[in-house]
Amino acid sequence: MSSVFNFVGATVEGLSLEKATSLAEMNWSVSKRPIYVTDIFDKDNTELYSTNKFFATTRDDTNQVLGIVGPDYQVVQNSELAYMCERLQGSDVKIETAGILDNGRRVFIQMRGNAFDVGPKHDTNIPYTLFTNGHDGQWPLSSLPTSYRVICQNTLNMALQNGSKTNMIISIRHTGNMQDRLESMFQSIQNWKDRTVTFQNQVELLARKEVNTELVQSFWTNLYVNLFGDIHANPTTEEHLDNNKSAMSTMTTWSNTFDSEVKLSGANMWTAANAVTSWLDHNQIYRGVKKNENRFNDTLFGTGAKEKVRTMNYALTAI
């Protein structure tokens, strides 16, 4: 199986904590260290100046500074996160993937739940929750409930509402002791399970909504305008023509995807919406040495994630 979760990190299912953290390159600790500065205007002055208001979070294996934090900030070690996730495992949830992003400024552990099928043609979805922790002071210990659609390798965040909310991430306190954080993670797992049930019920509604060509085209046209801007009925400028050309190209891709999936998941609103979310997952171009990290971040946390939530919410208004 190839999904966004496999672009970064390592598969650690069934491994011991020690082997899992080593394979995922998470076997290092972080210290909160004092910050010292020199007088840059007096080259002969070697005195160091410090403050008790800010500290540097630093990798102990490389001495790399990861971020600047306040005095009340408490480090959650990678080993603590791994231990807490191990404690959460059971018959209905397993650790699958783990890894680091941006040289360790953020780390993650992916846990998988039991798969469920959608619609009469058994469109298989696998629920996940992604526990992430930031060492840079900018990202909280958090949980992101998601679902992975096997047919088109499409990842959807479980934030569907009967509205436009995109509250995808569940934050966990970065203070207190390990037992407090473990309890918060247990609550996050329960929240994820509740969201999975809600998500499954909502996508079942979408799968039961049969569609024809006219309804699908109307849905895609209105959605495109909602996501990307106007389609011009009477284009008068070069920009208008370019906008319409881009819209036509995009919706042609959506149509081709829909046609290829109808025999697998049926001609319904679920398939129509997934033609769009699949395009958002797979048709974006990411370049550079961090392209996999950029895709991972955008698909799960960035603009792409929010656009997919908006797509599915908009589809719900059509049923």
N, C-alpha and C positions, 0 to 999 in steps of 0.2 A: 504494500500500500504506500502510495506517495501522496503526502499532504503538506500543508504549510508547516506542520510540526516537524517534518523531516528535513526542512531546509537548513535548520540549525540544530545544535544539540546532538545527543546520542541516545540510542535506545538502551534503556537500563532495566527493563522489565525482568524480574526474577533475580536480580543481582543483590548482593549484600550491600549495606550502606557504604562500606569502605570502597568496594569495587565500583559501585554506581557513581559516587562522587568523583572518583579518580577518572573513570571513563568520560564523565561529563565535564572534566576539567574544573571541578568545583572544590577540589581538595586543598583549599587555602583559607586562611582566616583574615579578618579585617580588624584593624585597631583604630580607635579614635584618638588622634595624636594632637598635641599642642601645635599652634602655628607660630613661627618666629620670623621676624623681618629685621633687616639691617637699615641703617641710616644711609640712604642712597646719595645724600648730599654731602656726606662727610666720609670720604674714602678711607681715612685713617681711623675712623671709629669702628671697632670690631664688636661693640656691644649689640646683643640681640634683644629685640623687644617682642613681647607676646601679649595676648589678650585671653580673658576667660569667657569671652562671648562667642568665639568661633573656634572650631576644631576641624582637622582634616581627617576624613576616613581614608585609610591607606591599606593596600594589600600587603600583608606581612611577608609574602614570598618574593615580591618584586619591589616593594617600597613605592609602588605607583599610587599617587594621590587620585582617589576616585571622586571625591566631592568635598564640599564644605558644609558643616552642620552646626547646630547650636548645642549648648551645654546639656540640654535635656534629651538629646537624641540617643537612643540605645541601638547598638548594632545587633542585628539578627544574623548570626553566623550561618554560612552555607550548611554546615553540619546540623545546625538546629532546624533549619527548614527541611532538610532531608529526613531528619528524625521525626519531625512532626507529620510529614507526609506518610512516612512508613507506618506511624501509629493510626493513620486514617484508613489504611487499606483494609479491605474486607471482601466478601464474596461479590459485592456489587461495585467495587471501585479498586483499580489497580494503578500503580505507578508505571508509566510507559516510557516517557522521554524526559531528559533533563539537559540543561546546558547554560551557557553564559552569553551575554550580549555586551558589546562595547567594552571588551577587555575586562568584564566583571562588574561594570557599573550596575548592571542588572543581571539577575540569575532567575531561572525558572525551573519548575518541575511540573510536568504534564501528567494528569491522572485521567484514566479512561473508565467510563461506566459501561453498563450493559446496553447493547444495541437495541434499537426498536425499528419497526417497519412502518412505513407510511403508505396508505392507500391500498387498493386491491392488488396492485402489481408488486407489492413488497419492496418499496424504495427504502433501502436500508440507511439508517442514520446512526451515528455513534456519538453519544454525549461525552464531552470532555470538560474538565475544569483545569485551568492553567493557573498555578500558584506562582506569583512573581514577587521578587524582593529587590529593592534598589539599595545600593551602597553609596549613592551619590547625594542623598538627601532630597532628591527630586521625585522619587518614586516610592510609594508606600508598599508595605507588605500587603498583597492583595490577591483576589481570586477572580478569574474571568470565566464564567460558564459559556461553553461553546458547543456546537454540534458539527460533526463532519459527515457530509453526504457522500456515500461511496460511489454512486453512479458517475458523478462528474468531479469528484475530488474537490468539493466545495465546502468552505468553512463558514458557518453562520454563528454569530454571537446570539446568545439566548436573551435578548433584551426586548423581544417583541411586546408591544403594548397596543391597546386600542387607541393609539395616538402617536405622537412623534417623539416620545422620550427615548433616549439612548443611554440609559443608566446601566452600562454594561459591566462595570467593574465594582466588585465588593471589596471595600478597604478594610484592613485589619490593623489594629493599633500597633504602632512601632515603639510602644512603651510598655512598661510592666514586665512581669517575669514570664518564663517559658510556659508555665501552666496556663496563664491568662491567654497567651497567644494560641496555645493548643486548643483551648476552649473556643476561641474565636474561629479557628480553622474548622473545628467540628461543626460550628454553626454555619460556616460558609458551605461546607459539604451538604448540609441539610437544605440550605437555600438553593444550591445547585440542583439537588434532586427535585425540589419543588418547582424550580424553573424548567427542568426537563419535562415534567408532567404537563405544565402549562404550554411549553413549546410544542410538545407532541400533539396536544389537543388543537392548538392553533394551526399547525401544518396539516392536520387531518381535515380541518375545515377547508383549507385551501385546496387540498387534493380532491375533495368532494365537489368543488365548484367547477363544473364542466365549462369549457370555453369554445367559441368558434373563432374564425379568422377575424371577424369584425371586432369582437370584444378584445382579443389579444392585441390587435393593432392599436386600438384606442387606449388600452392600458399602457403599452410601451410608449406611445406618443406623449401621453400626459406625464408619464414617469420621466421620460427623457427631459422634458421641459422643466420638471420639478428638480431634477438633479443637475442638469448642465446648462440650461438656458433656452431661449426662444428658438422655435422653428418658424421660419418666415414664410407666410402664405404667398406674399408678393415681394420677393427679394429685390432690393433696389441698389445694393452696394456689393462690392467684392467680398466684404466681410460677411454679409448676409448669405451670399452664395457658398462661402466656405463653411459657415455654420450649418447650412442645410446639407451640404455634402458630407460633413462629419456625422450628422444625425442619421442620414441615410445609410452610411457605411456601418455605423454602430448597430442600428436596428436590423440591418441585414444579417449581421453576425448573430444577434439575438434570435432571429428567425431560423437561421440554420441550426443553431443549438437546440431550439425548441423542436424542430422537425426531427432531429436525430434522437431526441429523448422521448418523444411521444410514445413510441412502441415500448419503452422501458418503464415510464411512470405515468402515462396517460395524458390526454389532452385536457388539462385542468390548470387552475390558477397557480398551483404549486410548481408545475413545470414551467409555466410562463415566467414566474418570478425568478426561478432558479436559472433560467436562460440569461437573466441580467446579472445575478449574483455570481454566476460562473464566469461571466465576462469580466466582472470586477476583480475576481480572484486571479484569472489567468491571462488577461490581455494587457495588463499594465507592464511597462518596461522598467526594470531596475538595473542600474549600472554600477560599476565600480567594485572595489574589493569587498564592500559591505552590502552588496546587492541582496544577498540572502537575508541578512539581518533587516534590511530596509523593507523587503517583502513581508517578512514575519511581522514587523512592527505595524506596517500599513494595513495588512490583512486583519490583524487582531485588535489593534489599538488606534489606528490612524484614520485618514479620510476614507479609505476603502471600507473599513469596518462600519463606519457611520453610514456610508451610502448603502451598504447592504441592509442595515437595520431599517433605513428609510424605505428601501425597496419592499421589504417584507411587510412593514407596517402599511404601506400604500396598497399592497395586494390585499391585505385584510379588509380594507375599506370597500373592496369590490365584491365581497361575499355577503 
